[in-house]
Amino acid sequence: MRQMFAWLVVASLLIALQSLMFWKYHFLLLFVPIAVLAARGIDVLLLRLSAPRRSRWLTSAALAMFLTLPAMGAIGHAAQRQAEQFHVVALGSGHLDIESYRRAIGRDYGWIREHLLSLRDPAGGEPIYVFGNPLIYLVTERRQAIPINGWSWEAYPSELWAALPDMLMAARPAYVFVDHVAVKLIPEMSPATQRFIDTDYVAVLNLDKGRLYARRSPQPDQQPDNGWRPRM
């Protein structure tokens, strides 16, 4: 059990180090040790209850409840909130309105669909690259041009930044979207990438959320889709 307590301490420190950008999945680090300790508490509780002396069973019971109920309550609360929102937004008008539900729960879905849906091509279209929310790929039904996810460049090591210009030059995506964070980050971390975008692309849309660039030549979707594909 000492390992589980050590895991909790280390995981909590790692979460605290990322205090400037908390995300729900960071707390997955705590799930395993909490589950193991809770299971151990329940096991000890059952042993104490079956023993002749039951003087200390309340301690084990309290420990088990302390470790399990908060997690169960949080999961139940989140599920209830999502269900209520679905009922009010998607079913409130008397018929199923998935589009309104998507806009209600996705903070970026609305503006992406409103401004970038035009990138959707019935024929599929060439791959694009997004320095920002990957939801753009889903809405536009476009593939990612290079294998590196573009939503976390502020956390990537210098080796990836050094490789970025060559990857983009080789892939030459039809469109490049640069969000408001990457607009400032790219010139600082990879001047070669910024020069490539400025030279080979033209800004076709400026938003508060970012900037959309289109390839100058050949124009987007005028050449075969030879972009990167994930290995199966």
N, C-alpha and C positions, 0 to 999 in steps of 0.2 A: 504493500500500500504506500510505502514511502515514495516509490517511483511515481505514483499517481498524484500525490501531493506536490512533488517536484515538478511534474508536468503542468499542474495548475499554476504554480508560481511562474514558471518560465513562459507559459502561454499568456498569462496576464501581463507580464512585462512586455512581450512582443506586441500585444494589442495596445498597450499604453504608448509604445514608441510610435505607433501609427495614429496618434490621437488627432492629427490634422486632417485625416481622411478616413473616418470610421465607415466601414461597410459591414453589412450583416454577416457576410461569410467569414469575416475575421473571427467571429465568436465560435465558429465550428471547431477551432482549436481546443475549446473547453469541453466539447461534447463527450469525447472519449473518457477522459479522467472522471468527469462527473458521473457518467453512466456506470463506469467500473466501481467507483466508490459507493454509488447508490445500490448497485447490485450486491456489493459486499455488505452494506448495512442491512439490507433485507435478509441476506443469508444469516448474518449474526443474530438478527432479530428472531428469525425462525428457530435457530438453535436455542436461544435463551427461553423462548416460549415453551419449547418442548422439554426443557430441563426442569428438575424439581424446584430449583431456586429461581425466582423471577425478579429478584430485587433490582436488577439493573437493566431490565428489558426496555424501560422507557427511554434510556439514553440512546440505545440503538434505533429505536423507533423514531425518535426525534431526528437523529442524523439522517436516516433514510428519507423521511418526509422532507427535511430541509433540502436535500439534494435532488429530489425528484419533482416535488410539487411546483417549484418556480419554472422549471423547464416545461412541464406539462401545461401550466397556466399560460405561459407565453405563447406556446404553440396553439393552444385553444383560442386565445384572444386574437392572434393573427388570422387564424382560419375564420373565426366569427366575423371579423372586420371585413375580410375579403368577400365572404358570403353576403353580408349586408350590402356592401357596395355593389356587388353584382346584381342583387335583387333590385336595388333602388335605381341604378343606372341602366343596366341592360334590360330589365323587365318592367321598369316603371311606366313605360308608354303602352304597355299591353302586348307588345311583341318584342322578340329578341333583337336587341340592338348592340351587337358586339363592337361595332365601331365606337360608340359612345363609351363603352366600358374600357376599351383600349386607351382612349384619350384620358379617361378618368384616372386609371392606375399607372399609366406610363407618362412620366413628367415630360419626356422628350418626344413622345409619339406624335403629338399634335403638330408641332412645328416641322418635324421631319416629313410627315405625310403631306402637309400643306405646301412645303417649299421644294421637296426633293422627289416627290412621286413621279414627276415628269422624266426622271432618269430611268424609270422602268421601261424595258424594251420587250415587246411581244416575242421577238426572236431570241431573247436572252441577253444580248449585248455583251460587250467586253467587260473584263473585271475592272473594278475601281479600287481605290485605296482611301481609307478613312482614318485621319488622325483625330479620333474622337469616338463617339458612341457607335458601337457595331450594329445597333438597331437599324442604322441606315442601310446596311446590306440586306436586312430582312424586308424592309419596306420597299426598297428599289428592286429587290430580287436580283441583285448583282453579286458576283463572287468577289472574294478578296484577292487582290493582285499578287501579294507576297505573303509568305507564311507567318509573319510577325504581326500579332494583334496591335492595332494602332491606338488603343485606348489607355495605354499605360506607359507611354514613352517617358514621362517624367520620372519613372521609377527604373528605367532600363539602364544597364551598365554602358560604359563608353564603347565597349567592343561592338555592341549592336548599333550604336549611333554611327560608328565608323563604317559599318557594313551597309547602312541604310541607303546611301546614294547609289551605290552599284546595283543594289537590288531593285530600286525604283527605275533606274536607267535601263536595266535589262527587261523589266516587266512593262514599262511604259503604260500604266493604266489609263483607261479612257478618261476618267475623271479622278480628281483628288479633292477630298474635302478636308479642310484644316479647321479644327474648332478654335474657339477664342483663346484657349490655353496654349495650344500648339502654335498659334500665330506668333506668339512671343518666344516660345521655346525653341522652335526649329532654327531660326537665325543664330541663336546663341549656342546651341549644341551641335548643329550640323550646317555650317554655312554652305557646304557643297550641295546639300539637299535643297536649300533655299534658292541657290543659283539655278539648279536644274528646274525647279518649279517655275521660277521667274522667266527662264529662257524658253522652256518647252511647253508652257501652259499659259492660259489666259484666264483671268478671273471673270466668271460669268454671273456670279451671284454673291452679294455681300449681305450677311445677316448679323444680328447681334450674337448669334450662336457660333458663327464661323464664316468661312469663305469657301466657295466652290470654284474649282479650277477645271477647265476643259483642255484637253490636249490640242495643240495648235495644228500639228500635221503628223500623220494623217488625222483627219477629224474623227471624233469618237464614233466607234462602231462601224468603221470603214475597213477594218482588217480582221482576220480570223482570230478567234479566241484561243490564244496559246498560253493563257495565264496559268499560274500555279494552281494545283489541285491537291487537296489533302490525301495522304496515303491511307488506303483502307486496310 
